[in-house]
Amino acid sequence: MAESPSRVALIASSSWSHAFLTPKHHLLYPGVDADRALYEKLRAGDYQAWRQTSLAALEDSGQQEMLNWMCLAGAMSELGQRPDETEFVQTYIFNSSKCFASFRP
């Protein structure tokens, strides 16, 4: 996509950890600590840390949907892009944390 003459938008859409996928919290609340850690690495553009996050760690924290974001992080790493804007909403109420990130060309 980087070499395409067309303008391209890459979009990752998913909630982060989910309470109902986090047995270590008795399925009562999401893995917000793991969410916050990945968010801080995303905000800093530390894609190597994302690359080193194992599937087992994601599953342990109820972050199965983070695999969508892994693709985006890999693409941004290849392009040498860091997010211009980010926002993280940590919640125990809505079953999962929410994140927004924007990368301008």
Secondary structure as UniProt FT lines:
FT   TURN            2..3
FT   HELIX           19..21
FT   HELIX           23..25
FT   TURN            26..27
FT   HELIX           32..44
FT   HELIX           47..51
FT   HELIX           55..60
FT   TURN            61..62
FT   TURN            64..65
FT   HELIX           66..79
FT   STRAND          85..89
FT   STRAND          98..102
//
